[in-house]
């Protein structure tokens, strides 16, 4: 089993910069993630800037489990003037029987949905994970969330028959 303990690095795609998460992103992200509709499939409700600052501090402190890495980015729209944040991507990397497994997730704010940003960010994230030695990439998508399923497919993942907590497991095996 190969160990993988990457630190998130800036990832550049055609239109986006995936920037490693910082506590200072909380104010802008509270606005980006402020639409209650974003919680339709994941539950909960929008967090205010103070709650996000606290959450980001916990995330940046790292996971309590040895061998696990949390990698989190904000999605910055490079062409916006001024450049602005539009969402997040994340990967939780754990040791796996066939090498490191990365479970990924993404959220794009409502005003920026439907423009391919989530798919572009997810593809960039998967490419970065492959370059870091991940062997399997997994996402869990609510079966009624067609937009998120399209993002998973665009990133190269395929739906499986596995359902975990009501969500379909999507998976991609990367070459070693």
C-alpha positions in Angstrom: 0.0 0.0 0.0 1.5 3.3 -1.1 1.3 6.2 1.4 0.0 9.5 0.0 0.1 12.6 2.1 -0.2 15.5 -0.3 -0.8 19.1 0.6 -3.1 20.9 -1.7 -1.3 22.9 -4.3 -2.7 25.5 -6.7 -4.3 23.8 -9.7 -4.8 25.7 -12.9 -7.5 24.8 -15.5 -8.6 26.6 -18.7 -10.8 29.1 -16.8 -10.2 28.4 -13.1 -7.6 28.4 -10.4 -8.2 25.9 -7.6 -6.6 27.7 -4.6 -5.8 25.9 -1.4 -8.4 26.8 1.2 -7.5 29.4 3.8 -9.5 30.7 6.8 -9.5 34.1 5.1 -11.8 32.7 2.3 -14.7 32.4 4.8 -16.3 35.9 4.2 -16.5 35.5 0.4 -17.5 31.8 0.6 -20.4 32.6 3.0 -21.9 34.6 0.1 -21.0 32.0 -2.6 -22.5 29.1 -0.5 -25.4 31.2 0.9 -28.2 29.8 -1.2 -30.3 27.3 0.7 -31.0 25.4 -2.5 -27.3 24.2 -2.4 -28.4 22.0 0.5 -31.3 20.3 -1.2 -29.3 17.0 -1.7 -26.8 17.3 1.1 -28.9 18.6 3.9 -28.2 21.3 6.4 -28.4 25.0 5.8 -25.9 27.7 4.7 -23.2 28.7 7.2 -22.4 32.3 8.0 -18.8 33.6 7.8 -18.1 33.0 11.4 -19.2 29.3 11.2 -17.2 28.9 8.0 -14.1 30.4 9.6 -14.4 27.8 12.4 -15.1 25.0 10.0 -12.1 26.0 7.9 -9.8 26.1 11.0 -10.9 22.5 11.8 -10.3 21.4 8.2 -6.9 23.1 8.0 -5.9 21.4 11.3 -6.1 18.1 9.5 -7.9 14.8 10.1 -7.5 13.0 13.4 -6.9 9.7 11.7 -3.3 8.8 10.9 -2.7 8.2 7.2 -5.6 10.3 6.0 -5.2 13.6 4.2 -7.8 16.4 3.7 -7.2 18.5 0.7 -9.5 21.5 0.1 -9.6 24.2 -2.5 -11.8 27.2 -3.4 -12.6 27.7 -7.0 -11.5 31.1 -8.3 -12.8 32.4 -11.6 -9.8 33.8 -13.3 -11.6 35.8 -16.0 -14.0 37.6 -13.6 -13.0 41.2 -12.9 -12.0 41.2 -10.2 -11.3 37.4 -9.9 -13.8 35.9 -7.6 -14.6 32.7 -5.8 -17.4 30.5 -7.1 -17.3 27.2 -5.1 -15.1 24.5 -3.6 -13.6 21.1 -4.4 -12.2 18.7 -1.9 -10.5 15.3 -1.6 -10.2 13.0 1.4 -7.3 10.7 0.7 -7.1 7.4 2.6 -4.9 4.2 2.2 -6.7 1.6 0.1 -6.1 -2.0 -0.7 -5.0 -1.1 -4.2 -3.3 2.1 -3.3 -4.5 5.5 -2.2 -8.2 6.2 -2.5 -9.5 9.8 -2.9 -13.1 10.6 -2.2 -14.0 13.9 -3.9 -16.8 16.4 -3.7 -17.6 19.8 -5.2 -20.0 22.7 -4.7 -20.5 25.6 -7.1 -22.5 28.6 -6.0 -25.9 29.0 -7.6 -25.0 32.0 -9.8 -22.2 30.1 -11.5 -24.0 26.8 -12.1 -24.7 25.6 -15.6 -21.4 27.0 -17.0 -19.2 23.9 -16.7 -17.2 25.2 -13.8 -17.9 22.2 -11.5 -16.9 19.8 -14.3 -13.8 21.7 -15.1 -12.8 21.9 -11.5 -13.5 18.2 -10.9 -11.4 17.2 -14.0 -8.6 19.4 -12.7 -8.8 17.8 -9.3 -8.8 14.3 -10.7 -5.7 15.0 -12.8 -3.9 16.5 -9.8 -4.9 13.4 -7.7 -3.5 11.1 -10.4 -0.2 13.1 -10.4 0.0 12.6 -6.6 -0.4 8.8 -6.8 -4.0 8.2 -6.1 -5.2 4.9 -7.6 -9.0 5.2 -7.1 -11.2 8.3 -7.1 -14.7 8.0 -5.6 -17.6 10.4 -5.3 -21.1 9.9 -3.8 -23.9 11.5 -5.7 -27.6 11.6 -4.7 -29.5 9.6 -7.4 -31.8 12.6 -8.1 -29.0 15.1 -8.5 -28.5 14.9 -12.3 -26.2 17.9 -12.4 -23.8 16.4 -9.9 -24.0 13.0 -11.8 -23.0 14.9 -14.9 -20.0 16.4 -13.1 -18.9 13.0 -11.9 -19.2 11.6 -15.4 -17.3 14.6 -16.9 -14.5 13.9 -14.4 -14.2 10.3 -15.7 -16.1 8.5 -12.9 -18.7 5.9 -13.6 -21.8 5.1 -11.5 -21.6 1.8 -9.6 -24.4 -0.4 -8.1 -23.1 0.6 -4.6 -25.4 2.9 -2.6 -24.1 4.5 0.6 -26.4 6.5 2.9 -28.8 7.0 -0.1 -26.1 8.1 -2.5 -24.7 6.3 -5.5 -21.0 5.6 -5.5 -19.2 6.8 -8.6 -15.7 5.5 -9.2 -12.6 5.9 -11.4 -9.6 3.5 -11.3 -6.4 5.4 -12.2 -3.4 3.7 -13.7 -0.4 3.1 -11.5 
